Amino acid sequence: RVHTAPDILRIKSMREENARLRLRNVLGTFTDITRLPVPRCPEAAIMVAATRDLYIPQQSPLTLQQAWPGSEIRWVKGGHISSYLVHQPAFRDAVSDALDRLPDSWANSYEHPGPVVPKS
């Protein structure tokens, strides 16, 4: 069969859309952190998020905060990279504060949790 130019464009468009849907499904399954078990101490989780991040949408840390009750978001001004470069003390403080929130009983009792399997 001979395809016309509109046929070829339609076929190409359908293939691209199919590829996008498959990629969305794969990424949604394996990169959606809310599908993983809630940490044992979610109140120790402190996320530092950028107000003008074009890589991680502002909704993402909010969704994670809802999935991890007691977690905290600290917003810094800037983009994905610039916020880290300009606000390094905020990131260090978040790590330090998160460690301070861990129960004292955990100080010398770390055990590797084993493989993490996403919830289906």
HELIX and SHEET records of a PDB file:
HELIX    1   1 ALA A    5  PHE A   30  1                                  26    
HELIX    2   2 ILE A   33  ARG A   35  5                                   3    
HELIX    3   3 PRO A   42  ALA A   44  5                                   3    
HELIX    4   4 GLN A   59  ALA A   67  1                                   9    
HELIX    5   5 SER A   82  VAL A   86  1                                   5    
HELIX    6   6 GLN A   88  ARG A  101  1                                  14    
HELIX    7   7 ASP A  104  TRP A  106  5                                   3    
SHEET    1   A 2 ILE A  46  ALA A  50  0                                        
SHEET    2   A 2 GLU A  72  VAL A  76  1                                        
END                                                                             
